[in-house]
């Protein structure tokens, strides 16, 4: 039967009938391909398929002179073709050109509303001129319908408008981490109705757009430098703040998730009842893993603090009834034990017997200093010497216009201040703290017995003292020499100038 049908068809009619199905197949194949590739041309191509389908039916109906639905189908085909062309042109202008020429993108919601408006106008025009439909009645009816639907869909429309506002204002983008109300999460989608976020607990929260526009949204990811993560930590009162700060900064520097620029910051925030409180601030770009990064840092801090003898104190509730004097005595014995350990390590005291060292250890005390502090000032009187337990100090002299000339830098186990203590002369130099320093301070009286009972100690100290004095004198001389040379070179410069001036005036 089909063979007869095609055999009887004239050549042109065969093409007319076959051309649309062929085009439908091509476009259908393209749409399957486009769906896989996520192309946005699916809708116009789909509309073209509808157009070709209605045209095929029209061709067949015309062939059999079946005219009942012909005008309706023609109207439909015109509508499909018009909508397809409109969508195709907007695709070229809005989706393709704007995106690929990197012009400011039009929000999806705005584009969709604009398109819907153009579609409605186009359909009304087609109805008016092709089907001679009375538009006034349609518009009146549609206005009534719109009012009814508008009232019914008040909330939905509110969300839609809020969605448009959010698209224009862009307080966040898909992929940003935001906080809204009690929720913190990553934006995974923004639709006409709501914004969807996924929390750290992997829960998806749909927040209606109109709620978001009415509230406050915190965006953690929009700043280029990243997000400032913070935590508080407390250490005991015996640990000098600068040492604690150094330990925390060293731990932060070792963590790859912490940005080095802007640099992390550690601030003392309060002196609490049993600890010194620090606020640690550092930049991270991986907000999603903030908790994990903080946990890593706090974990590493425990080990570093433990190694460096820094204590994280905790309130102890055990109540001891002790006399005030006993507390003082316990404290003293703790200090003298520590002092004895330090004294044993100092070269000049090595020849001393244990009981002599033990004797001094009960009289001395510890003092800690921070960088920049002056422990001893040149020219002042002084009757104490210091042993550096840890840290670094500069020995400096001033000579004429030269101030703070560094003669030497002393560190762990070395001592200073012995010159004035032993000779009674004013301090020969200024001692300034270079790094956090803990010293053991020995007063003249504490040393008196040792010096008289153990001449070898006096000898050892005087040897060092002599060497230092010699060195000091040399450096002072060299500074004087430099000054003299400076003065003579200034005089000779002036002389040259005077000569030059007078030779010019003679000429
Ligand atoms: P005193 O003079 O009491 O105070 C300053 C101290 O600086 C001094 O004792 C020495 O201990 C120390 N001092 C002076 N010159 C030197 C030097 N050349 N090298 C190391 N220390 C020094």
Boltz pocket constraint, residues with backbone or C-beta under 6 A from the ligand:
constraints:
  - pocket:
      binder: B
      contacts: [[A, 376], [A, 382], [A, 384], [A, 395], [A, 407], [A, 408], [A, 415], [A, 416], [A, 417], [A, 418], [A, 419], [A, 420], [A, 421], [A, 425], [A, 426], [A, 427], [A, 428], [A, 429], [A, 430], [A, 431], [A, 467], [A, 468], [A, 469], [A, 471], [A, 472]]
      max_distance: 6.0
